[in-house]
Every structure is written in C-alpha cells, then in structure tokens.
Amino acid sequence: MGYQSMRGNNSQLLSRIAAGDGHGENSSYFDGWKAYDSNPFNPSSNLDGVIQMGLAENLLCLDMIKDWIKKHQEASICTEQGLTDFEAVANFQDYHGLPAFRQALAKFMGKARGGKVKFDPDRIVMSGGGTGAQETLAFCLANPGDAFLVPTPYYPAFDRDFCWRTGARLLPINCYSSDNFKLTKAELELAYENAQRDNITVKGVLMTNPSNPLGTTMDRDTFKTLLSFVNQKRIHLICDEIFSGSVFNQSEFLSVSELLEEEPSYDRSLFHIAYSLSKDMGLPGFRVGVIYSYNDAVVRCARRMSSFGLVSSQTQHLLSHMLSDDDFTSEYLAENKRRLNKRHGEFTSGLEKLGIKCLPSTAGLFVWMDLRQFLKESTENGELELWHVIINDVKLNVSPGSSFRCTEPGWFRVCFANMDDATMHIALRRIGDFADKLKEDTAQMQNKKRFNKKLRLSFCRLNDGAIAQHLMSPHLLSPRSPLVKASN
Amino acid sequence: MVAKDYKPCVPLSAIATSSTHGEDSPYFAGWRAYDDDPYDAINNPSGVIQMGLAENQVSFDLFEKYLEEHQEVSNLVNGVASFRENALFQDYHGLNSFRKAMTSFMEEIRGGKVKFDSNRVVLTAGATAANELLTFIIANPGDALLVPTPYYPGFDRDLRWRTGVNIIPVNCYSSNNFQITKQALEDAYAKAEKANIPVKGLLITNPSNPLGTAITRPVLKEIFNFISTKNIHLISDEIYSGSVFSSEEFTSVAEMVQERGYYDAQRVHIVYSLSKDLGLPGFRVGAIYSYNDAVVTTARRMSSFTLVSSQTQKMLSPMLSDVNFTKNYIKTNRDRLKRRYEYVVERMRECGIECLHGNAGLFCWMNLKPLLEEATMEGELKLWEMILKDLKLDISPGSSCHCTEPGWFRVCFAKMNIKTLDVALARLTSFMEKRKKT
C-alpha cells in the first residue's frame, strides 16, 4: 500500500544520490534480466522460456563444495558437531575478521595464482562482496568528481559500484576489436590527456583481469606498460581479480601481485586488488568480498569501512575451515579449471559450427560473441534491435556490448557456466536456428523491428513517485540465478 | 610493511584521511585497553573487564538448545538443490522466508500491537550499514540530522563519515532524566537554520543507548508533531526494542504511525538488527523498515553493498518464524536482563553510586559526578582513565556519547557471566570504600 505523500515530491525530500539514476538499473544489461524473470526457462515446465545467459555465475563445481560441507560437519555451527562454536562465532564482529579466515583466504588466493605469489593475511580486508570492495576502494582513493580510467568494454555495474554513492567518475580507455580489445599505450595516454584537458583529476586506473566481459587475461607487455604508466603518473591501480581462479590455463594468467614481486621499483602503495568468492567458488550468496592493498593507509581505512559490509561470522567460520583444507582447495581449483575449460570448449566449438565466432579467451564464465555479421546497421541501435530479437524470438538473455560501453556495436557477452549441459545444447540449437533463419531469409530482418513493447530500455517508472504498485521492485534488478526457485 | 626507500604516498581521498571514522574517541581507546589486557578468570584475573561493549550473552543457551533440538535447521544436509540455491542466492530482496521471519519477530517484540508488511523490510549487513544507508538516502552532503544527546558514539561514523552529513545535537539534561523536549528540538533546529545547514531528519534511538530508557508516549507525540511541522524524516533506531524489561513500557514509532492512521507515515523509517536482542552481532543482520516506497526501493538497491549472507538468512529463518521459540526467547531475555540490571543497580547503590532509572538495554547510565575533581570534560576523562588503569574496568565516558553534563558513564553488564560481573562490582565497591575512608 502507498502512504500519503510528504509535502513536496519525493525527489526533493530524498537526497540527490537517492533521486538520481546512479543505481544504474536503467541499463539494458538489466532489461534482459527482466525478460528472463517474466518467462524463465525450465527444462521440465517451461521449455520455451528465456534461457539466462546474462548472469556470470559458476555452478559447475558446487557439488564439490556441498560434498565437503557434508563431510565436515564441524565447520557448520548449526550442526551437532559444530554447535560448541556457535556462541563464539555469533559474537565475533571484529572487523579484522577471523584470523583463520584471513589466513585461509591468503592461502587460497596464492594457490589460485599457481603458488607464484604469497599473500599477507594482515593485508586482507573484508567487504560486502566484490560490489562492496569496489565502492570501498573508491571511497578510499577518490574524492567526489575525481576519476578512474577504465578499459572498455567493462562490467556494467562498475558505474554503480564505483560512482553511485562516492561521487567518483569512470572515464573510458577505448579498446578495439582490431587489437582484440587489448589495452594500448596510445589509448591509455589519450584517456588521461582528455581528462586533464577537461580539468578532471585522474586518481587511478581500474581494470578487471581476467577481463569481464572479454574472458581474456592481460599479457605481460601490456601489463608492464600499464604499471609503468601509473607509477610514472603517481596514480593508483585497482585490479579486480575476481575471476583469477577461473582461468582455464594457469600459465596464461599473470596477476598484478606477481609483477610487483618481480619489479621492486614500482611504488607498491599505488596497487590494490579486489577479489571475491562469488565467481571462482560460485558462492555469490555468501557475500565474501576482499580488498587486498599494498598501501598500509588504505588497508587501515578500508578495514574501518568494512564495518559497513562485514562478512557474516558464520560464513567466515565455514570458509576458514574449507579454504584451509589444502587437499580440497588444490582439487577444487584444478577441477574448476577443467570443467570451465570443457564447457568453454564445447560452447565455442558449437558456436563455430554455426558460423559464429567469439573473441579467443582463456578465462571467465562467458564468451564475447561476435554478431556483427547479423547487424542491420552497424550502430548501437542496430545492436539493440538485434538484441531484442535474441531475447524475444530466440529466447536467450545475452548482454549487449553497448551496456559494457563497447566502442563497436555487434558484440555480446554470453554466460555459459550457470547451466547444465542439456540447457547449453538447447541454447546452441536455438542460436543455430536463429542464425540459419537470418542467413536464409532477409525478409526475417523485418521481424527484428517487432519490439516487445513490454521490454523497455529504461525504467522511467522506477524514477518517479508512482512506485507504490512496484514496491516489490522486480527481482531481475538484483542478480537472480536460474537455479534458484521463485519461492524460498 | 613499508618499503625502505619510501616515497611520499599519493594522497588518498579526504574521507580516507579524515578522522570522522571516530576511532580516536576514548570509547574505542577503552576497547584497545581491553584487547591488550583482557580479563580471564583463570589466566588473567587482574585483566581489564570489558564493560564498554553493549552485547548480550545472557540468553545464548536458548539458541543452543533450539539448534540441538532442530537439526533440520542445518541447511547443509538438506540435499543438493537446497545448498546450491542458497549459495547462489544474492537477490537483494533477501530470502522471502527470512524477510517474513524478521517481520514476524519484529511484531512479536512489539507484543502484536503492530502489523508490519514484509515487503517493506530491506536487509543490510548490520544496523551500522542501515543507518548509513538511510542517511545517504534522505540527506545530501552538508545537510544535517538532529540527534538527541547522549547518543551512541558509532553514530558519528555511521551517519557522517562517508555521507558528508552533519549531526546537530538535540541537547538533553539530567534535570528531567535526559528526556527529549520540544524546546530542545526547536533549539537544535534553530541552530541549524542560523548556520544555514538544511535539516533533513531526526534520528532517535528507542530504547536509548546509552541511557537504557524507552521514550515515553507523550515525548513521541511531541517528536511526531515536530517532524511533521518541519517536514523532515524520522529515523527510529529500535535495535534494543527486544531488550525492554517490560513490553508495556515500550512504544514503537510503528504504533504511533498506526494510531495516527498512517498520516505522514512516509517520513518514518525504523532501523533494527539482531545484534543486541538476539546477541548475534557476528552474523551481521540488520534491517530497515520504511513506510516510504521510494526509500524502500532505493534502500534495497543500495543494500547491494551490504547484503546479509544467504547462509545466515537460511539458518535463522526457521528459528525466527517459530513463534513458540521467539515468544519464549523474548520473554526470557527480558526477564534476565531486568534481573541483571536490578542486581547491578542495587550493588552500585550499596556502595554509594546512583544510576539513571532505566527500563531497557544492556547497560546502565551511571552517575559519577560526585567523584569528579572538576565538573568538566577533562575531569571526566581523568576519572575515566583512572577507572581504566587502576580498577581495570572499561566503561564508556559520557563525553564520548556527547553528553551535555560531565560525570555520567555507560556500564554494560550483559556480555559477561555473573562471576565476572561480581568481580567487576567488587572492584568498584572496594574503590568506593577506600574513597570514603580518605
């Protein structure tokens, strides 16, 4: 039910942050989730539903985690074996986090990097998921109006996470398909100079490695160029390494931590890593975010700020047992890579057979699919037109490149790790049918103009006072896994 | 940890370098003293006893008993589907069952006098996040919230640090037992106006921390009239609502809203948490309840930065939905807190120390004015240091709570067992007796 209005409308009586659209939910990235939510695919009850390929989740190894928990009842405080720990754990709210948890995380992060680097548990700071980690780093490093440069294409929610409540800005470093979307020195310098010309203070660079949405890892030369650049300009570098444990081929991944070990001349106080267990371990519900900073003042400040988003002690307790189990973590990381590699291989070769190429990638839970050949016009509108068809006719929720601020239209991020094999094959079959149709019959192009009126690019209605009937804002605007039942 | 050839660091943000995190306060210095030398009955009997942290352990056994009897709560043996769903669940609406369970629990605490709509509950990782989030939503940087004194020291950080919002105190005095008055509200508002600071809301804690008193109905009426006239928001932090010794003595703002037929309800927001009433601060379970649709929607979006672990939601929802358990828990908890409070106050009275007459919370508001060498903040801090160093008791000085009058101290009594409490009281008694002789 709605209640009587306060005098003045809501936009005056709420803050600018609240009344604005910095929450980012007007992006096409979320429109697709809506389509999924209103017609979700189900192999038993809704074979015609939309398959969710717009949510980067890793379901492939959850069975291993579940088995471990079953075998280690003492790690759970609500079992008979674990109950003795209940009181101590329930009372533990120290923002340093459980020492065993920090130690276990440090070990796990080292292992995910092939043992090439050691992490210091005292530099590990908790946050409310990767989302919280990004925001906290922005609060620590940037004043309102300051900017971080970010290579495109990039994860859409960075705009919210990094900028919404902090007042910081993200400015693009453009990357192009001609370079396989690699970061170049020229574009990096151009982005920096553009900011200076506009009198915007650049405080740092934010990058994701392995990249979301590209699934690629940064090569050594490019990385060294970047590190030299930030070092020389005396600006920060935030590396979001949230997919570091999801690299198919270990030797391909170079963490910023390794480079810092190799090169002592870099000023370490400029470097910060954001991490989370949401992707590598498929545990987004547990809200485990990590900030790892080489800057003592940032560690101190971020730790204080972590009061606003601590990890539940119950979760810390469980995971500190699990991640301290060396045999388990070795086995898990190896098996995760193997399963992701297999799924990636099957999916990309399936697409290739249909004449659809993806950017060559070695990591992540998605591919960067090239559908430029199907665009009616090589513009953002052309891309969104194609995307509407994919959602409404092909019934796949994939994410359009424009929502990642890609410079070139026609690229789509497609997630493959949040479904079983059967669903993947259904998705491939649908893509195949769609590709065939487009190739055979140009008259089909007319169908692309048939917009689903219910699917809009922006959520105007969520911005004004007529919210009463939408009090339960659509579930889609918050990540909702296809494997989570509607009622819970 | 710092490189040998250390270069001056690239500056961090103003927020990072400010001291608005509040940790320089004696409130936290006392915690550090405790950390350095913690009391242990066997290993460190002369260590510092922690009485500066408002936590509740008097009713823990009720949980443990519940979990022992309800092994099915353990979500980890419920089959593949359940674990996987739970691990993946990051929807910022929260688990339906958990939201409903929180709603049911909040209604139980208010003795069934109020009906809550579970769709208006937004979950956050603790009340710390809830208060900051609401501040981001209702106020711009440079705006102010009015907060009655004395208040919880953490508000200085939670309401101001990253939001850039100011706190203007609503001064309360011992002459009327620190109750909020219409005059005090008007004075605070006028002060803000004079300084050209827009006031966006009033934040009350009910029952009060550190006073340990529930706000009376007549005062709540004044508050409602005030916020209506001034067209500002009201945030009621009701984190201790389940720790009122007798439910008849607590009036939630939710009751007032209902009684007023939801007139002006859109300006009212409640903050809650399981950290105090249930003694589960580690689990980080906070909640916002708002009658304002836009606030609910925005708060829900912002909660992305601070969601409650799905594992914890899943574990707690059967417990909180179990009305037999919650009814019994609430009643037992209230009784035990009341007895503990009365015991502490009586022992203090016996050695010549008076406390404010309280009816809620995990602490008492102790009057040590007669012990001050000088009736100033410095005098109070001198006394506080002496109590910490010589008596090895960490209690919180009123100045850290922005109390208008020096000499008051908050003393927490619910985090320790009765033996430790007796040791603490014995130290206090012995000190007072020595003082009488000199």
Interface residues (C-beta under 8 A of the other chain):
Chain A: M1 G2 Y3 Q4 S5 M6 R7 G8 N10 L13 L14 S15 R16 I17 A18 H23 E25 E57 L59 L62 D63 I65 K66 I69 K70 Q73 S76 C78 T79 E80 L83 F86 E87 V89 A90 N91 F92 Q93 D120 D122 G128 G129 T131 G132 E135 F139 C140 L141 A142 N143 P144 D146 R160 D161 W164 R165 T166 R234 I235 H236 P264 D267 R268 S269 L270 S278 G282 L283 P284 G285 F286 R287 N295 D296 A297 V298 C301 R304 M305 S307 F308 G309 L310 V311 S312 S313 Q314 T315 L318 L462 G465 I467 A468 H470 L471 M472 S473 H475 L477 S478 P479 R480 S481 L483 V484 K485 S487 N488
Chain B: M1 V2 A3 K7 C9 V10 L12 S13 A14 I15 A16 T17 H21 E23 E55 Q57 F60 F63 E64 L67 E68 Q71 V73 S74 N75 L76 V77 V80 F83 R84 E85 N86 A87 L88 F89 Q90 D91 Y92 H93 L95 N96 S97 D117 N119 R120 A125 G126 T128 A129 E132 F136 I137 I138 A139 N140 P141 D143 R157 R162 K200 N231 H233 Y262 Y263 D264 A265 Q266 R267 S275 G279 L280 P281 G282 F283 R284 Y291 N292 D293 A294 V295 V296 T297 T298 R300 R301 M302 S304 F305 T306 L307 V308 S309 S310 Q311 T312 M315
